[in-house]
């Protein structure tokens, strides 16, 4: 069994910062075909950050020369994790490799026989890497909000203003509201101008809860 380490950091911007990334496909290269194998995903909770708990494993498949594309049911990963191939037969499954010299330490591991939990690092003696990749599901961001009240550029004078808008579609889960006397802060989504955000702000209205006696710039 051969594994490669990956790292999956949560994104910084909405909607990529809501949940841990999810793997929906594994791509692995083979030099020859006709042999049974399985692919899997492991966390990095083993000794010294080596492979630990099996998070998901595919059904048995048969290798073919070239790249195999294996669908994965959106498996959530966090931090370091490993993706690899189990050879389930007695004949070499002919894993694909790529040159890498010097090889990165604590990144590529192998063990034998299948099921063994003692992992051997490719580094420093093997100047090649296991040829495997993952595809991460990219969530589709919702459409922009619509039907703003007050409308863009409109002046509003009252003691109890309520800002409102409508969903533009795409199943938004919440909104971020920016409010400032500085238009540049709103346009740049400056943290100092952020007054409400998901998960607290799920409604399509916002009450500033203060008398707006000077001109404010708002944005969503």
C-alpha positions as CSV (number, residue, x, y, z in Angstrom):
1,X,0.0,0.0,0.0
2,X,1.3,3.4,-1.0
3,X,0.1,6.8,0.4
4,X,0.7,10.5,-0.4
5,X,0.2,13.3,2.1
6,X,-2.0,16.3,1.3
7,X,-3.1,19.4,3.3
8,X,-6.5,20.8,3.2
9,X,-6.9,24.3,4.7
10,X,-10.3,25.9,5.0
11,X,-10.7,28.9,2.7
12,X,-10.6,32.5,3.9
13,X,-13.6,33.9,1.9
14,X,-17.3,33.0,1.8
15,X,-18.5,30.3,0.9
16,X,-15.2,28.5,1.2
17,X,-14.8,29.4,4.8
18,X,-18.0,27.7,6.0
19,X,-16.9,24.1,6.1
20,X,-13.9,21.9,5.7
21,X,-13.0,21.0,2.0
22,X,-14.5,17.9,0.6
23,X,-12.8,15.4,-1.7
24,X,-15.0,14.3,-4.6
25,X,-12.5,12.6,-6.9
26,X,-9.1,10.8,-6.8
27,X,-6.9,10.5,-9.8
28,X,-4.2,7.8,-9.8
29,X,-1.8,6.7,-12.5
30,X,-0.9,3.1,-13.5
31,X,1.8,1.9,-15.8
32,X,0.1,-1.5,-16.5
33,X,-3.4,-3.0,-16.1
34,X,-5.4,-6.0,-15.1
35,X,-4.8,-6.0,-11.3
36,X,-7.2,-5.4,-8.4
37,X,-6.9,-2.4,-6.2
38,X,-8.7,0.0,-3.9
39,X,-8.1,3.7,-3.1
40,X,-8.7,5.3,0.3
41,X,-8.4,8.4,2.4
42,X,-6.7,8.4,5.9
43,X,-6.3,11.1,8.4
44,X,-2.8,11.9,9.8
45,X,-3.3,10.8,13.4
46,X,-0.7,8.1,13.3
47,X,2.6,8.3,15.2
48,X,4.5,11.4,14.1
49,X,1.8,12.5,11.7
50,X,1.8,9.2,9.7
51,X,-1.4,7.7,8.3
52,X,-4.0,7.0,11.0
53,X,-7.8,6.4,10.8
54,X,-9.3,5.2,7.5
55,X,-11.9,7.9,6.5
56,X,-13.1,6.3,3.3
57,X,-12.3,3.4,1.0
58,X,-13.5,2.6,-2.6
59,X,-14.9,-0.6,-3.9
60,X,-12.5,-2.9,-5.6
61,X,-11.5,-1.8,-9.1
62,X,-9.2,-3.2,-11.8
63,X,-6.2,-1.2,-13.0
64,X,-5.7,0.0,-16.5
65,X,-2.7,1.8,-18.1
66,X,-3.0,5.5,-17.7
67,X,-5.0,7.7,-15.3
68,X,-7.9,6.3,-13.3
69,X,-10.6,8.7,-12.1
70,X,-12.4,7.4,-8.9
71,X,-15.4,9.2,-7.7
72,X,-15.5,10.0,-4.0
73,X,-18.7,10.9,-2.1
74,X,-17.6,14.3,-0.8
75,X,-15.4,13.2,2.0
76,X,-14.6,16.0,4.4
77,X,-11.0,16.5,5.3
78,X,-9.2,18.8,7.8
79,X,-5.5,19.6,8.0
80,X,-3.1,16.9,6.9
81,X,-4.5,13.8,5.3
82,X,-3.3,10.9,3.1
83,X,-4.7,9.4,-0.1
84,X,-3.4,6.1,-1.4
85,X,-3.8,2.8,-3.2
86,X,-4.1,-0.7,-1.8
87,X,-2.9,-3.5,-3.9
88,X,-5.4,-6.3,-3.2
89,X,-3.9,-9.0,-5.4
90,X,-0.5,-10.8,-5.3
91,X,0.8,-9.3,-8.6
92,X,2.4,-5.8,-8.7
93,X,-0.4,-3.3,-9.6
94,X,2.2,-1.1,-11.3
95,X,1.7,2.2,-9.5
96,X,2.7,5.3,-11.5
97,X,5.6,7.5,-10.2
98,X,7.2,10.8,-11.0
99,X,10.7,11.9,-10.4
100,X,11.3,14.1,-7.4
101,X,14.9,14.6,-6.1
102,X,15.4,15.3,-3.3
103,X,12.1,13.6,-2.2
104,X,10.1,15.5,0.3
105,X,10.3,13.9,3.8
106,X,7.1,12.7,5.7
107,X,5.0,13.0,2.5
108,X,5.1,9.6,0.7
109,X,4.9,6.3,2.6
110,X,4.5,2.6,1.9
111,X,3.7,-0.5,3.9
112,X,3.5,-4.2,3.2
113,X,1.5,-6.4,3.5
114,X,-1.8,-4.6,3.3
115,X,-3.2,-3.8,6.7
116,X,0.3,-3.2,8.2
117,X,0.4,0.0,10.3
118,X,4.2,0.4,10.2
119,X,4.9,3.0,7.5
120,X,8.2,3.5,5.7
121,X,9.0,7.0,4.4
122,X,10.2,7.3,0.7
123,X,12.7,9.9,1.9
124,X,15.6,10.2,1.7
125,X,16.5,7.1,-0.5
126,X,13.8,7.1,-3.1
127,X,14.0,10.0,-5.6
128,X,10.4,9.6,-7.0
129,X,6.9,10.4,-5.8
130,X,3.7,8.4,-6.0
131,X,1.6,9.8,-8.9
132,X,-1.8,10.5,-7.3
133,X,-4.0,13.7,-7.1
134,X,-7.3,14.7,-5.5
135,X,-10.1,17.0,-6.7
136,X,-11.9,19.1,-4.1
137,X,-15.5,20.0,-4.4
138,X,-15.9,23.7,-5.0
139,X,-19.2,25.1,-3.7
140,X,-21.1,27.4,-6.0
141,X,-21.6,30.8,-4.4
142,X,-25.1,32.2,-4.3
143,X,-26.2,35.1,-6.5
144,X,-25.9,38.7,-5.4
145,X,-28.6,40.2,-3.3
146,X,-31.3,42.3,-5.1
147,X,-34.1,44.8,-4.3
148,X,-32.1,47.0,-1.9
149,X,-34.0,49.4,0.4
150,X,-32.9,52.1,0.5
151,X,-31.8,51.8,-3.1
152,X,-28.2,52.2,-4.2
153,X,-27.4,55.9,-3.9
154,X,-30.6,56.8,-2.2
155,X,-30.7,59.1,0.9
156,X,-32.8,58.0,3.9
157,X,-33.6,60.2,6.9
158,X,-35.3,58.7,9.9
159,X,-34.7,57.7,13.4
160,X,-35.4,54.0,13.1
161,X,-34.0,53.0,9.6
162,X,-34.4,49.4,8.5
163,X,-32.1,48.1,5.7
164,X,-33.6,45.4,3.6
165,X,-32.9,43.4,0.5
166,X,-33.9,40.3,-1.4
167,X,-32.2,37.0,-2.2
168,X,-30.9,36.8,-5.7
169,X,-31.2,33.0,-5.7
170,X,-28.6,30.3,-5.4
171,X,-29.7,29.3,-1.9
172,X,-27.7,31.8,0.3
173,X,-27.3,30.8,3.9
174,X,-26.6,34.2,5.3
175,X,-25.3,37.7,4.6
176,X,-22.6,40.1,5.7
177,X,-23.6,43.7,6.3
178,X,-21.0,46.5,6.1
179,X,-21.8,50.0,7.5
180,X,-19.5,53.0,7.7
181,X,-19.0,56.7,7.0
182,X,-16.1,55.7,4.9
183,X,-17.1,54.4,1.4
184,X,-13.7,52.9,0.8
185,X,-14.0,50.7,3.9
186,X,-17.3,49.3,2.6
187,X,-16.0,48.8,-0.9
188,X,-13.0,46.9,0.3
189,X,-15.0,44.9,2.9
190,X,-12.8,46.2,5.7
191,X,-13.3,44.4,9.0
192,X,-13.9,47.7,10.8
193,X,-17.0,48.2,8.7
194,X,-18.5,44.7,9.2
195,X,-21.6,45.0,11.5
196,X,-23.3,41.7,10.9
197,X,-22.5,38.4,9.3
198,X,-23.4,34.7,9.0
199,X,-24.5,32.8,11.0
200,X,-26.1,35.6,13.0
201,X,-27.3,37.4,9.9
202,X,-29.6,35.1,8.0
203,X,-32.6,37.5,7.6
204,X,-32.9,39.9,4.6
205,X,-33.3,42.9,6.9
206,X,-30.9,44.7,9.3
207,X,-31.7,47.2,12.0
208,X,-28.6,49.4,12.8
209,X,-30.2,50.0,16.2
210,X,-29.0,53.6,16.3
211,X,-30.1,57.0,15.0
212,X,-28.3,57.7,11.7
213,X,-27.9,61.4,11.9
214,X,-24.9,61.4,9.5
215,X,-24.5,59.8,6.1
216,X,-23.5,56.2,6.2
217,X,-22.5,53.9,3.3
218,X,-23.9,50.4,3.3
219,X,-23.0,47.3,1.4
220,X,-23.7,43.6,1.2
